[in-house]
Amino acid sequence: MQSIVSSNRLFNKKILIAAMVILLVAATIIVMKLNKHVVIAFDGQEVKVMTFAKDVEGLLKKEGIEFEEEDKIIPGLQERLVDGTRIVIHRAFDITLVDGGYETQIRTAESTIKDLLSSQEIKINPLDEIEPALTEELKAGEIVTITRREENYIVEEQEVPFHTVTKYSDTLNHGETRLIQDGENGLKEIKIKISYEDGIEVAREVVEETIHKEAIDEIVEKGTLNYIVSSRGEVTRYKEVIVMEASAYDAGFESTGKNPGDPYYGLTRSGTKVRRGVVAVDPKVIPLGTKLYVESMDGTASYGYAVAEDTGGAIKGNKIDLFMEDRSEALKFGRRKVKVYILE
Protein backbone atom coordinates (compact mmCIF):
# COMPACT_ATOMS: atom_id res chain seq x y z
CA MET A 1 0.00 0.00 0.00
CA GLN A 2 2.81 2.40 0.88
CA SER A 3 4.43 1.60 -2.44
CA ILE A 4 1.30 2.64 -4.37
CA VAL A 5 1.10 6.02 -2.57
CA SER A 6 4.72 6.73 -3.23
CA SER A 7 4.24 5.93 -6.89
CA ASN A 8 1.27 8.34 -7.18
CA ARG A 9 3.23 11.13 -5.58
CA LEU A 10 6.05 10.72 -8.09
CA PHE A 11 3.58 10.73 -10.97
CA ASN A 12 1.90 13.91 -9.79
CA LYS A 13 5.27 15.61 -9.40
CA LYS A 14 6.18 14.78 -13.00
CA ILE A 15 2.86 16.15 -14.22
CA LEU A 16 3.46 19.38 -12.28
CA ILE A 17 6.94 19.78 -13.72
CA ALA A 18 5.65 19.18 -17.24
CA ALA A 19 2.90 21.75 -16.76
CA MET A 20 5.41 24.30 -15.47
CA VAL A 21 7.66 23.71 -18.51
CA ILE A 22 4.70 24.15 -20.85
CA LEU A 23 3.71 27.38 -19.10
CA LEU A 24 7.28 28.66 -19.28
CA VAL A 25 7.55 27.91 -23.00
CA ALA A 26 4.17 29.57 -23.63
CA ALA A 27 5.18 32.62 -21.62
CA THR A 28 8.45 32.86 -23.56
CA ILE A 29 6.58 32.72 -26.87
CA ILE A 30 4.10 35.37 -25.70
CA VAL A 31 6.93 37.64 -24.51
CA MET A 32 8.78 37.21 -27.80
CA LYS A 33 5.64 38.14 -29.72
CA LEU A 34 4.88 41.18 -27.55
CA ASN A 35 8.48 42.45 -27.57
CA LYS A 36 8.97 44.19 -30.93
CA HIS A 37 12.03 45.61 -32.74
CA VAL A 38 11.27 49.23 -33.71
CA VAL A 39 13.36 52.03 -35.31
CA ILE A 40 12.67 55.69 -34.44
CA ALA A 41 14.11 58.38 -36.83
CA PHE A 42 14.04 61.93 -35.42
CA ASP A 43 16.21 65.03 -35.15
CA GLY A 44 18.82 63.62 -37.55
CA GLN A 45 19.30 60.32 -35.70
CA GLU A 46 17.93 56.77 -35.70
CA VAL A 47 17.27 54.81 -32.50
CA LYS A 48 16.59 51.06 -32.39
CA VAL A 49 14.49 49.85 -29.46
CA MET A 50 12.81 46.69 -28.15
CA THR A 51 9.37 47.50 -26.81
CA PHE A 52 6.16 46.04 -25.45
CA ALA A 53 4.27 49.25 -26.31
CA LYS A 54 1.08 48.73 -28.29
CA ASP A 55 1.07 51.85 -30.43
CA VAL A 56 3.32 54.70 -31.68
CA GLU A 57 2.18 57.21 -29.05
CA GLY A 58 2.82 54.77 -26.22
CA LEU A 59 6.33 54.01 -27.43
CA LEU A 60 7.31 57.70 -27.82
CA LYS A 61 6.08 58.50 -24.33
CA LYS A 62 7.86 55.47 -22.87
CA GLU A 63 11.11 56.47 -24.61
CA GLY A 64 10.72 60.08 -23.43
CA ILE A 65 10.70 61.48 -26.96
CA GLU A 66 8.80 64.76 -26.90
CA PHE A 67 6.65 65.90 -29.80
CA GLU A 68 4.17 68.68 -30.48
CA GLU A 69 0.79 68.64 -32.16
CA GLU A 70 2.12 70.21 -35.40
CA ASP A 71 4.89 67.60 -35.80
CA LYS A 72 4.25 65.07 -38.55
CA ILE A 73 4.69 61.50 -37.26
CA ILE A 74 4.61 58.57 -39.66
CA PRO A 75 2.88 56.24 -39.02
CA GLY A 76 0.23 58.05 -36.95
CA LEU A 77 0.19 58.08 -33.15
CA GLN A 78 -2.62 55.52 -32.89
CA GLU A 79 -1.03 53.04 -35.32
CA ARG A 80 -0.35 49.64 -33.69
CA LEU A 81 3.28 48.56 -33.57
CA VAL A 82 4.54 45.40 -35.23
CA ASP A 83 8.00 43.97 -35.37
CA GLY A 84 10.12 46.02 -37.80
CA THR A 85 8.01 49.20 -37.58
CA ARG A 86 9.91 52.37 -38.62
CA ILE A 87 8.73 55.61 -37.04
CA VAL A 88 9.74 58.95 -38.65
CA ILE A 89 9.21 62.26 -36.86
CA HIS A 90 9.21 65.42 -39.03
CA ARG A 91 9.63 68.43 -36.75
CA ALA A 92 7.33 71.41 -37.32
CA PHE A 93 8.71 74.83 -38.25
CA ASP A 94 7.31 78.31 -38.85
CA ILE A 95 6.45 79.75 -42.28
CA THR A 96 4.53 82.81 -43.47
CA LEU A 97 1.55 82.42 -45.79
CA VAL A 98 0.31 85.46 -47.73
CA ASP A 99 -3.00 84.49 -49.30
CA GLY A 100 -4.83 87.15 -51.32
CA GLY A 101 -2.94 89.88 -49.51
CA TYR A 102 -3.67 88.53 -46.00
CA GLU A 103 -0.67 87.33 -43.99
CA THR A 104 -0.79 84.33 -41.62
CA GLN A 105 1.90 82.64 -39.52
CA ILE A 106 1.71 78.84 -39.80
CA ARG A 107 3.58 76.10 -37.98
CA THR A 108 3.90 73.02 -40.17
CA ALA A 109 5.96 69.92 -40.82
CA GLU A 110 4.94 69.48 -44.48
CA SER A 111 7.75 68.97 -47.00
CA THR A 112 6.37 70.77 -50.10
CA ILE A 113 4.21 73.80 -50.87
CA LYS A 114 1.56 71.49 -52.33
CA ASP A 115 1.44 69.43 -49.11
CA LEU A 116 1.17 72.61 -47.04
CA LEU A 117 -1.84 73.89 -48.99
CA SER A 118 -3.46 70.46 -48.81
CA SER A 119 -2.96 70.27 -45.03
CA GLN A 120 -4.46 73.74 -44.62
CA GLU A 121 -7.37 72.89 -46.99
CA ILE A 122 -6.48 75.88 -49.17
CA LYS A 123 -8.00 75.68 -52.66
CA ILE A 124 -6.14 77.07 -55.68
CA ASN A 125 -8.05 78.37 -58.70
CA PRO A 126 -6.69 78.00 -62.27
CA LEU A 127 -5.75 81.70 -62.58
CA ASP A 128 -4.05 81.98 -59.18
CA GLU A 129 -0.27 82.41 -59.00
CA ILE A 130 1.79 80.66 -56.32
CA GLU A 131 5.34 81.51 -55.35
CA PRO A 132 7.40 79.39 -54.79
CA ALA A 133 5.97 76.73 -57.11
CA LEU A 134 3.82 73.89 -55.74
CA THR A 135 6.59 71.32 -56.17
CA GLU A 136 9.22 73.40 -54.35
CA GLU A 137 10.60 72.14 -51.03
CA LEU A 138 9.16 73.95 -48.01
CA LYS A 139 11.78 75.43 -45.68
CA ALA A 140 11.73 77.09 -42.26
CA GLY A 141 11.10 80.82 -42.54
CA GLU A 142 9.66 80.45 -46.08
CA ILE A 143 7.23 83.09 -47.34
CA VAL A 144 4.56 81.45 -49.49
CA THR A 145 2.55 83.94 -51.56
CA ILE A 146 -0.74 83.16 -53.28
CA THR A 147 -1.86 85.92 -55.64
CA ARG A 148 -5.55 85.50 -56.27
CA ARG A 149 -6.35 86.36 -59.87
CA GLU A 150 -9.81 86.86 -61.31
CA GLU A 151 -11.23 87.92 -64.66
CA ASN A 152 -14.64 89.47 -65.22
CA TYR A 153 -16.27 90.65 -68.42
CA ILE A 154 -18.56 93.63 -68.98
CA VAL A 155 -20.30 94.89 -72.11
CA GLU A 156 -20.64 98.62 -72.83
CA GLU A 157 -22.11 100.72 -75.60
CA GLN A 158 -19.97 103.60 -76.81
CA GLU A 159 -20.39 106.39 -79.30
CA VAL A 160 -18.03 106.45 -82.27
CA PRO A 161 -17.18 110.15 -82.83
CA PHE A 162 -17.43 111.37 -86.40
CA HIS A 163 -14.43 112.97 -88.11
CA THR A 164 -14.36 116.33 -89.84
CA VAL A 165 -12.99 116.16 -93.38
CA THR A 166 -11.80 119.46 -94.86
CA LYS A 167 -11.83 119.97 -98.60
CA TYR A 168 -10.21 123.00 -100.19
CA SER A 169 -11.97 124.89 -102.95
CA ASP A 170 -10.72 127.72 -105.13
CA THR A 171 -14.34 128.79 -105.75
CA LEU A 172 -14.53 130.24 -102.23
CA ASN A 173 -12.53 133.16 -100.89
CA HIS A 174 -9.80 132.31 -98.41
CA GLY A 175 -11.27 132.07 -94.92
CA GLU A 176 -14.77 131.20 -96.14
CA THR A 177 -16.23 127.80 -95.19
CA ARG A 178 -19.24 125.83 -96.33
CA LEU A 179 -20.79 122.74 -94.69
CA ILE A 180 -21.19 120.05 -97.33
CA GLN A 181 -22.31 117.16 -95.10
CA ASP A 182 -23.42 116.96 -91.46
CA GLY A 183 -21.44 114.59 -89.26
CA GLU A 184 -23.17 111.90 -87.23
CA ASN A 185 -21.75 109.78 -84.42
CA GLY A 186 -21.78 106.00 -84.78
CA LEU A 187 -22.47 103.37 -82.12
CA LYS A 188 -20.46 100.34 -81.08
CA GLU A 189 -20.63 97.62 -78.44
CA ILE A 190 -17.43 96.61 -76.70
CA LYS A 191 -16.66 93.62 -74.51
CA ILE A 192 -14.09 94.42 -71.82
CA LYS A 193 -12.04 91.96 -69.80
CA ILE A 194 -11.26 93.26 -66.29
CA SER A 195 -8.34 91.60 -64.47
CA TYR A 196 -8.05 91.60 -60.67
CA GLU A 197 -5.20 90.69 -58.34
CA ASP A 198 -6.16 90.07 -54.73
CA GLY A 199 -9.45 91.86 -55.31
CA ILE A 200 -7.87 94.97 -56.86
CA GLU A 201 -8.41 95.87 -60.53
CA VAL A 202 -5.08 95.87 -62.38
CA ALA A 203 -6.00 95.94 -66.06
CA ARG A 204 -8.77 96.43 -68.61
CA GLU A 205 -8.64 95.09 -72.14
CA VAL A 206 -11.10 95.35 -75.00
CA VAL A 207 -11.45 91.79 -76.28
CA GLU A 208 -14.33 92.24 -78.72
CA GLU A 209 -15.83 95.15 -80.61
CA THR A 210 -19.01 95.21 -82.67
CA ILE A 211 -20.03 98.22 -84.75
CA HIS A 212 -23.81 98.68 -84.72
CA LYS A 213 -23.82 101.98 -86.59
CA GLU A 214 -21.04 103.51 -88.67
CA ALA A 215 -20.09 107.15 -88.03
CA ILE A 216 -20.73 109.62 -90.86
CA ASP A 217 -17.98 112.16 -91.55
CA GLU A 218 -18.67 115.87 -91.42
CA ILE A 219 -17.45 117.46 -94.65
CA VAL A 220 -16.45 121.12 -94.64
CA GLU A 221 -15.30 123.07 -97.69
CA LYS A 222 -12.69 125.81 -97.15
CA GLY A 223 -12.04 128.58 -99.61
CA THR A 224 -8.57 128.93 -101.16
CA LEU A 225 -9.32 131.47 -103.91
CA ASN A 226 -5.92 132.98 -104.80
CA TYR A 227 -4.34 130.82 -102.08
CA ILE A 228 -2.27 127.66 -102.45
CA VAL A 229 -2.37 124.92 -99.79
CA SER A 230 0.95 123.03 -99.65
CA SER A 231 1.28 119.30 -98.99
CA ARG A 232 2.11 120.25 -95.39
CA GLY A 233 -1.09 122.25 -95.04
CA GLU A 234 0.57 125.66 -95.29
CA VAL A 235 -1.67 128.30 -96.90
CA THR A 236 0.04 130.95 -99.06
CA ARG A 237 -1.52 133.67 -101.18
CA TYR A 238 -0.60 133.79 -104.87
CA LYS A 239 -1.27 136.32 -107.61
CA GLU A 240 -0.95 134.15 -110.72
CA VAL A 241 -0.71 130.51 -111.73
CA ILE A 242 0.96 129.24 -114.94
CA VAL A 243 0.94 125.71 -116.36
CA MET A 244 4.52 125.00 -117.43
CA GLU A 245 6.67 122.18 -118.77
CA ALA A 246 9.12 121.14 -116.06
CA SER A 247 12.48 119.41 -116.34
CA ALA A 248 15.19 118.82 -113.75
CA TYR A 249 18.92 119.49 -113.49
CA ASP A 250 21.81 119.06 -111.10
CA ALA A 251 25.14 120.79 -110.55
CA GLY A 252 27.13 118.32 -112.68
CA PHE A 253 28.76 118.79 -116.07
CA GLU A 254 25.88 117.08 -117.96
CA SER A 255 23.46 119.77 -116.76
CA THR A 256 25.65 122.90 -116.44
CA GLY A 257 28.79 122.22 -118.49
CA LYS A 258 30.91 122.96 -115.39
CA ASN A 259 33.07 120.65 -113.28
CA PRO A 260 34.20 121.01 -109.66
CA GLY A 261 37.09 123.50 -109.58
CA ASP A 262 35.44 125.81 -112.10
CA PRO A 263 34.96 129.18 -110.35
CA TYR A 264 31.32 129.18 -111.46
CA TYR A 265 30.62 125.57 -110.48
CA GLY A 266 27.51 125.32 -108.34
CA LEU A 267 26.51 128.98 -108.75
CA THR A 268 23.25 130.28 -110.19
CA ARG A 269 22.72 133.11 -112.63
CA SER A 270 21.86 135.24 -109.58
CA GLY A 271 25.23 134.40 -107.99
CA THR A 272 23.70 132.23 -105.26
CA LYS A 273 24.68 128.64 -104.50
CA VAL A 274 22.48 125.97 -106.06
CA ARG A 275 20.32 124.03 -103.61
CA ARG A 276 16.97 122.34 -103.54
CA GLY A 277 14.30 124.98 -104.09
CA VAL A 278 16.30 126.83 -106.78
CA VAL A 279 14.69 126.80 -110.21
CA ALA A 280 15.76 128.07 -113.63
CA VAL A 281 13.22 130.16 -115.57
CA ASP A 282 12.91 132.45 -118.57
CA PRO A 283 13.29 135.92 -116.95
CA LYS A 284 10.92 137.31 -119.60
CA VAL A 285 8.16 135.10 -118.18
CA ILE A 286 9.16 134.97 -114.49
CA PRO A 287 11.59 137.59 -113.17
CA LEU A 288 14.62 136.33 -111.20
CA GLY A 289 14.05 136.51 -107.48
CA THR A 290 10.35 135.60 -107.76
CA LYS A 291 9.04 133.24 -105.04
CA LEU A 292 7.12 130.28 -106.41
CA TYR A 293 5.25 127.14 -105.49
CA VAL A 294 5.57 124.24 -107.95
CA GLU A 295 2.64 121.79 -107.81
CA SER A 296 2.53 118.38 -109.49
CA MET A 297 -0.30 117.69 -111.91
CA ASP A 298 0.14 113.91 -112.23
CA GLY A 299 -0.45 112.83 -108.64
CA THR A 300 3.25 112.57 -107.74
CA ALA A 301 4.78 114.60 -104.91
CA SER A 302 4.96 118.33 -105.58
CA TYR A 303 8.36 120.05 -105.78
CA GLY A 304 7.03 122.67 -103.35
CA TYR A 305 8.28 126.16 -102.54
CA ALA A 306 11.00 127.53 -104.81
CA VAL A 307 12.81 130.74 -105.87
CA ALA A 308 13.63 131.73 -109.46
CA GLU A 309 17.41 132.28 -109.22
CA ASP A 310 18.79 130.57 -112.32
CA THR A 311 18.42 130.52 -116.11
CA GLY A 312 19.20 128.00 -118.83
CA GLY A 313 19.87 128.09 -122.56
CA ALA A 314 16.95 125.73 -123.25
CA ILE A 315 14.60 127.31 -120.71
CA LYS A 316 12.49 129.63 -122.83
CA GLY A 317 8.84 130.59 -122.53
CA ASN A 318 6.64 128.47 -120.25
CA LYS A 319 9.42 126.13 -119.20
CA ILE A 320 10.97 125.64 -115.77
CA ASP A 321 14.03 123.63 -114.65
CA LEU A 322 14.01 122.28 -111.08
CA PHE A 323 17.30 121.75 -109.23
CA MET A 324 17.84 118.24 -107.80
CA GLU A 325 20.57 117.08 -105.43
CA ASP A 326 21.93 114.34 -107.72
CA ARG A 327 21.95 113.23 -111.34
CA SER A 328 19.83 110.09 -110.87
CA GLU A 329 17.03 112.08 -109.22
CA ALA A 330 17.07 114.59 -112.08
CA LEU A 331 16.93 111.86 -114.72
CA LYS A 332 14.11 110.08 -112.87
CA PHE A 333 12.05 113.28 -112.88
CA GLY A 334 12.18 113.55 -116.67
CA ARG A 335 9.67 116.01 -118.11
CA ARG A 336 6.15 116.69 -116.90
CA LYS A 337 3.46 119.34 -116.64
CA VAL A 338 3.29 121.39 -113.42
CA LYS A 339 1.38 124.32 -112.02
CA VAL A 340 3.66 127.19 -111.06
CA TYR A 341 2.12 129.59 -108.54
CA ILE A 342 3.65 133.05 -108.46
CA LEU A 343 3.44 134.01 -104.79
CA GLU A 344 2.79 137.44 -103.40
C-alpha positions in Angstrom: 0.0 0.0 0.0 2.8 2.4 0.9 4.4 1.6 -2.4 1.3 2.6 -4.4 1.1 6.0 -2.6 4.7 6.7 -3.2 4.2 5.9 -6.9 1.3 8.3 -7.2 3.2 11.1 -5.6 6.0 10.7 -8.1 3.6 10.7 -11.0 1.9 13.9 -9.8 5.3 15.6 -9.4 6.2 14.8 -13.0 2.9 16.1 -14.2 3.5 19.4 -12.3 6.9 19.8 -13.7 5.7 19.2 -17.2 2.9 21.7 -16.8 5.4 24.3 -15.5 7.7 23.7 -18.5 4.7 24.2 -20.8 3.7 27.4 -19.1 7.3 28.7 -19.3 7.5 27.9 -23.0 4.2 29.6 -23.6 5.2 32.6 -21.6 8.4 32.9 -23.6 6.6 32.7 -26.9 4.1 35.4 -25.7 6.9 37.6 -24.5 8.8 37.2 -27.8 5.6 38.1 -29.7 4.9 41.2 -27.6 8.5 42.4 -27.6 9.0 44.2 -30.9 12.0 45.6 -32.7 11.3 49.2 -33.7 13.4 52.0 -35.3 12.7 55.7 -34.4 14.1 58.4 -36.8 14.0 61.9 -35.4 16.2 65.0 -35.1 18.8 63.6 -37.5 19.3 60.3 -35.7 17.9 56.8 -35.7 17.3 54.8 -32.5 16.6 51.1 -32.4 14.5 49.8 -29.5 12.8 46.7 -28.2 9.4 47.5 -26.8 6.2 46.0 -25.4 4.3 49.3 -26.3 1.1 48.7 -28.3 1.1 51.9 -30.4 3.3 54.7 -31.7 2.2 57.2 -29.1 2.8 54.8 -26.2 6.3 54.0 -27.4 7.3 57.7 -27.8 6.1 58.5 -24.3 7.9 55.5 -22.9 11.1 56.5 -24.6 10.7 60.1 -23.4 10.7 61.5 -27.0 8.8 64.8 -26.9 6.6 65.9 -29.8 4.2 68.7 -30.5 0.8 68.6 -32.2 2.1 70.2 -35.4 4.9 67.6 -35.8 4.3 65.1 -38.6 4.7 61.5 -37.3 4.6 58.6 -39.7 2.9 56.2 -39.0 0.2 58.0 -36.9 0.2 58.1 -33.1 -2.6 55.5 -32.9 -1.0 53.0 -35.3 -0.3 49.6 -33.7 3.3 48.6 -33.6 4.5 45.4 -35.2 8.0 44.0 -35.4 10.1 46.0 -37.8 8.0 49.2 -37.6 9.9 52.4 -38.6 8.7 55.6 -37.0 9.7 58.9 -38.6 9.2 62.3 -36.9 9.2 65.4 -39.0 9.6 68.4 -36.8 7.3 71.4 -37.3 8.7 74.8 -38.2 7.3 78.3 -38.9 6.5 79.7 -42.3 4.5 82.8 -43.5 1.6 82.4 -45.8 0.3 85.5 -47.7 -3.0 84.5 -49.3 -4.8 87.1 -51.3 -2.9 89.9 -49.5 -3.7 88.5 -46.0 -0.7 87.3 -44.0 -0.8 84.3 -41.6 1.9 82.6 -39.5 1.7 78.8 -39.8 3.6 76.1 -38.0 3.9 73.0 -40.2 6.0 69.9 -40.8 4.9 69.5 -44.5 7.8 69.0 -47.0 6.4 70.8 -50.1 4.2 73.8 -50.9 1.6 71.5 -52.3 1.4 69.4 -49.1 1.2 72.6 -47.0 -1.8 73.9 -49.0 -3.5 70.5 -48.8 -3.0 70.3 -45.0 -4.5 73.7 -44.6 -7.4 72.9 -47.0 -6.5 75.9 -49.2 -8.0 75.7 -52.7 -6.1 77.1 -55.7 -8.0 78.4 -58.7 -6.7 78.0 -62.3 -5.7 81.7 -62.6 -4.1 82.0 -59.2 -0.3 82.4 -59.0 1.8 80.7 -56.3 5.3 81.5 -55.3 7.4 79.4 -54.8 6.0 76.7 -57.1 3.8 73.9 -55.7 6.6 71.3 -56.2 9.2 73.4 -54.3 10.6 72.1 -51.0 9.2 73.9 -48.0 11.8 75.4 -45.7 11.7 77.1 -42.3 11.1 80.8 -42.5 9.7 80.5 -46.1 7.2 83.1 -47.3 4.6 81.5 -49.5 2.6 83.9 -51.6 -0.7 83.2 -53.3 -1.9 85.9 -55.6 -5.5 85.5 -56.3 -6.3 86.4 -59.9 -9.8 86.9 -61.3 -11.2 87.9 -64.7 -14.6 89.5 -65.2 -16.3 90.7 -68.4 -18.6 93.6 -69.0 -20.3 94.9 -72.1 -20.6 98.6 -72.8 -22.1 100.7 -75.6 -20.0 103.6 -76.8 -20.4 106.4 -79.3 -18.0 106.4 -82.3 -17.2 110.1 -82.8 -17.4 111.4 -86.4 -14.4 113.0 -88.1 -14.4 116.3 -89.8 -13.0 116.2 -93.4 -11.8 119.5 -94.9 -11.8 120.0 -98.6 -10.2 123.0 -100.2 -12.0 124.9 -103.0 -10.7 127.7 -105.1 -14.3 128.8 -105.7 -14.5 130.2 -102.2 -12.5 133.2 -100.9 -9.8 132.3 -98.4 -11.3 132.1 -94.9 -14.8 131.2 -96.1 -16.2 127.8 -95.2 -19.2 125.8 -96.3 -20.8 122.7 -94.7 -21.2 120.0 -97.3 -22.3 117.2 -95.1 -23.4 117.0 -91.5 -21.4 114.6 -89.3 -23.2 111.9 -87.2 -21.7 109.8 -84.4 -21.8 106.0 -84.8 -22.5 103.4 -82.1 -20.5 100.3 -81.1 -20.6 97.6 -78.4 -17.4 96.6 -76.7 -16.7 93.6 -74.5 -14.1 94.4 -71.8 -12.0 92.0 -69.8 -11.3 93.3 -66.3 -8.3 91.6 -64.5 -8.0 91.6 -60.7 -5.2 90.7 -58.3 -6.2 90.1 -54.7 -9.4 91.9 -55.3 -7.9 95.0 -56.9 -8.4 95.9 -60.5 -5.1 95.9 -62.4 -6.0 95.9 -66.1 -8.8 96.4 -68.6 -8.6 95.1 -72.1 -11.1 95.4 -75.0 -11.4 91.8 -76.3 -14.3 92.2 -78.7 -15.8 95.2 -80.6 -19.0 95.2 -82.7 -20.0 98.2 -84.8 -23.8 98.7 -84.7 -23.8 102.0 -86.6 -21.0 103.5 -88.7 -20.1 107.2 -88.0 -20.7 109.6 -90.9 -18.0 112.2 -91.5 -18.7 115.9 -91.4 -17.5 117.5 -94.7 -16.5 121.1 -94.6 -15.3 123.1 -97.7 -12.7 125.8 -97.2 -12.0 128.6 -99.6 -8.6 128.9 -101.2 -9.3 131.5 -103.9 -5.9 133.0 -104.8 -4.3 130.8 -102.1 -2.3 127.7 -102.4 -2.4 124.9 -99.8 1.0 123.0 -99.7 1.3 119.3 -99.0 2.1 120.2 -95.4 -1.1 122.3 -95.0 0.6 125.7 -95.3 -1.7 128.3 -96.9 0.0 131.0 -99.1 -1.5 133.7 -101.2 -0.6 133.8 -104.9 -1.3 136.3 -107.6 -1.0 134.1 -110.7 -0.7 130.5 -111.7 1.0 129.2 -114.9 0.9 125.7 -116.4 4.5 125.0 -117.4 6.7 122.2 -118.8 9.1 121.1 -116.1 12.5 119.4 -116.3 15.2 118.8 -113.7 18.9 119.5 -113.5 21.8 119.1 -111.1 25.1 120.8 -110.6 27.1 118.3 -112.7 28.8 118.8 -116.1 25.9 117.1 -118.0 23.5 119.8 -116.8 25.7 122.9 -116.4 28.8 122.2 -118.5 30.9 123.0 -115.4 33.1 120.7 -113.3 34.2 121.0 -109.7 37.1 123.5 -109.6 35.4 125.8 -112.1 35.0 129.2 -110.3 31.3 129.2 -111.5 30.6 125.6 -110.5 27.5 125.3 -108.3 26.5 129.0 -108.8 23.2 130.3 -110.2 22.7 133.1 -112.6 21.9 135.2 -109.6 25.2 134.4 -108.0 23.7 132.2 -105.3 24.7 128.6 -104.5 22.5 126.0 -106.1 20.3 124.0 -103.6 17.0 122.3 -103.5 14.3 125.0 -104.1 16.3 126.8 -106.8 14.7 126.8 -110.2 15.8 128.1 -113.6 13.2 130.2 -115.6 12.9 132.5 -118.6 13.3 135.9 -117.0 10.9 137.3 -119.6 8.2 135.1 -118.2 9.2 135.0 -114.5 11.6 137.6 -113.2 14.6 136.3 -111.2 14.0 136.5 -107.5 10.3 135.6 -107.8 9.0 133.2 -105.0 7.1 130.3 -106.4 5.2 127.1 -105.5 5.6 124.2 -107.9 2.6 121.8 -107.8 2.5 118.4 -109.5 -0.3 117.7 -111.9 0.1 113.9 -112.2 -0.4 112.8 -108.6 3.3 112.6 -107.7 4.8 114.6 -104.9 5.0 118.3 -105.6 8.4 120.0 -105.8 7.0 122.7 -103.4 8.3 126.2 -102.5 11.0 127.5 -104.8 12.8 130.7 -105.9 13.6 131.7 -109.5 17.4 132.3 -109.2 18.8 130.6 -112.3 18.4 130.5 -116.1 19.2 128.0 -118.8 19.9 128.1 -122.6 17.0 125.7 -123.2 14.6 127.3 -120.7 12.5 129.6 -122.8 8.8 130.6 -122.5 6.6 128.5 -120.2 9.4 126.1 -119.2 11.0 125.6 -115.8 14.0 123.6 -114.7 14.0 122.3 -111.1 17.3 121.7 -109.2 17.8 118.2 -107.8 20.6 117.1 -105.4 21.9 114.3 -107.7 21.9 113.2 -111.3 19.8 110.1 -110.9 17.0 112.1 -109.2 17.1 114.6 -112.1 16.9 111.9 -114.7 14.1 110.1 -112.9 12.1 113.3 -112.9 12.2 113.6 -116.7 9.7 116.0 -118.1 6.2 116.7 -116.9 3.5 119.3 -116.6 3.3 121.4 -113.4 1.4 124.3 -112.0 3.7 127.2 -111.1 2.1 129.6 -108.5 3.7 133.0 -108.5 3.4 134.0 -104.8 2.8 137.4 -103.4 
